[in-house]
Amino acid sequence: MRRLVSPEHEERFRRILADFEQRPGGDYAELLRRGQVVSPPGVDIEAWRAEIRAKARADKIRVATIRDGEVAIAIRQREYSDAEVRAELERGECMRRLGAQARELGHELSPWLRQDDESIAFCMRCTAHVYVHTSGDWVVDEDGLRELCEGLVEA
């Protein structure tokens, strides 16, 4: 397996992925804890969205759910400062650039997983993965996005 440039980033990548896969408190608890949650693979997306919205309604919490293909995202809504909005726009642009870079090299990136100021994504065809830390001095550690995807089948 490829290593990220930094062992610290490799460890954070693995921790974020493990937290996502394990979800010790369930999806709704993740939403409350992190402010957002992504649907797990293989769930009925519409049923998942309805369950999240119902729990939020019961707790009188404003939540937006968004469907993107086979993935849904629930985001806890609140008032944001101008600085927070700018930071989110910058983060989104960074994720789009990294996604485009990955596609140019044949990678098929997973949806981004986020934990606080850290985001990760991985190629669904090979072992390439990306770690991004967006607070203070931005860190982008992108082990496999410098090379062609190993998972491409040559024709």
C-alpha positions in Angstrom: 0.0 0.0 0.0 1.2 3.5 -0.7 2.0 5.7 2.2 1.0 9.3 2.5 3.9 11.8 2.7 3.3 12.2 6.4 2.8 9.3 8.8 0.7 11.6 11.0 -1.6 12.3 8.0 -1.8 8.6 7.3 -2.9 7.9 10.9 -5.5 10.7 10.8 -6.8 9.3 7.4 -7.2 5.9 9.0 -8.9 7.3 12.1 -11.4 9.3 10.1 -12.2 6.4 7.9 -12.6 4.0 10.9 -14.9 6.5 12.7 -17.0 6.7 9.5 -17.3 3.0 9.1 -18.0 2.2 12.8 -20.4 5.1 13.7 -20.5 4.1 17.4 -23.5 6.3 18.1 -25.3 5.8 14.9 -25.9 8.3 12.0 -28.0 10.8 13.9 -25.5 10.9 16.7 -22.8 11.6 14.1 -24.9 14.5 12.8 -25.3 16.0 16.2 -21.6 15.5 17.0 -20.1 16.7 13.7 -22.8 18.9 12.2 -23.0 16.6 9.2 -23.2 13.0 8.3 -23.0 11.0 5.0 -25.2 7.9 4.4 -23.5 4.6 4.7 -23.1 2.5 1.6 -26.0 0.2 0.6 -28.8 1.9 2.6 -32.1 3.0 1.2 -31.3 6.6 0.7 -34.8 8.0 0.9 -35.6 6.0 4.1 -32.3 7.2 5.6 -33.1 10.8 4.8 -36.6 10.5 6.3 -35.3 8.9 9.5 -32.7 11.7 10.0 -35.3 14.4 9.3 -37.8 12.8 11.7 -35.3 12.6 14.6 -34.3 16.2 13.9 -37.9 17.4 13.9 -38.5 15.6 17.2 -35.4 17.5 18.7 -36.4 20.8 17.0 -33.2 20.9 15.1 -33.0 22.3 11.5 -31.4 19.9 9.1 -31.0 19.8 5.4 -30.6 16.5 3.5 -29.1 16.4 0.0 -29.0 13.4 -2.3 -26.1 13.0 -4.8 -26.5 9.8 -6.7 -26.2 6.8 -4.3 -25.1 9.0 -1.4 -27.1 11.4 0.9 -25.7 14.0 3.2 -27.4 15.5 6.2 -26.2 18.9 7.5 -27.3 20.6 10.7 -28.3 24.2 9.8 -27.3 27.2 11.8 -26.2 30.8 11.3 -22.7 31.1 9.8 -20.4 34.1 9.9 -19.0 35.6 6.7 -15.6 34.1 7.5 -17.1 30.6 7.9 -18.9 30.9 4.6 -15.7 32.0 2.8 -13.8 29.1 4.4 -16.4 26.7 3.2 -16.3 28.1 -0.3 -12.5 27.7 -0.3 -12.8 24.2 1.0 -15.3 23.3 -1.7 -13.1 24.7 -4.4 -10.1 22.7 -3.1 -12.2 19.5 -3.1 -13.4 20.2 -6.7 -9.8 20.8 -7.9 -8.6 17.6 -6.2 -11.5 15.7 -7.7 -10.7 17.0 -11.2 -7.0 16.2 -10.8 -7.9 12.7 -9.7 -10.2 12.1 -12.7 -7.5 13.3 -15.1 -5.3 10.5 -13.8 -8.1 7.9 -14.0 -9.0 7.8 -10.3 -12.6 7.5 -9.2 -12.7 9.4 -5.8 -15.2 8.4 -3.2 -17.4 11.1 -1.7 -15.5 13.2 0.7 -15.6 12.3 4.4 -15.2 15.1 6.8 -14.4 15.4 10.5 -14.2 18.9 11.8 -11.4 20.7 9.7 -10.2 17.4 8.1 -11.5 15.8 4.9 -10.5 12.5 3.2 -11.3 10.7 0.0 -10.0 7.6 -1.6 -9.9 6.1 -5.1 -12.5 3.3 -5.4 -10.3 1.6 -8.0 -6.8 1.6 -6.3 -5.1 2.5 -3.0 -4.7 6.2 -3.7 -6.1 8.5 -1.1 -6.3 12.2 -0.1 -6.1 14.0 3.2 -6.9 17.7 3.6 -6.7 19.8 6.7 -8.3 23.2 6.3 -7.7 25.2 9.4 -4.8 27.7 9.7 -2.1 26.6 7.2 -3.9 24.3 4.8 -2.4 20.8 4.4 -3.1 18.7 1.3 -1.5 15.2 1.3 -2.4 13.4 -1.9 -0.3 10.2 -2.2 -1.8 8.7 -5.4 -3.0 11.8 -7.2 0.4 12.3 -8.8 0.3 9.0 -10.7 -2.1 7.2 -13.0 -4.7 5.0 -11.3 -3.4 1.5 -10.8 -6.9 0.2 -11.0 -7.6 1.1 -14.6 -7.9 -1.9 -16.9 -5.9 -1.4 -20.0 -7.9 -2.0 -23.2 
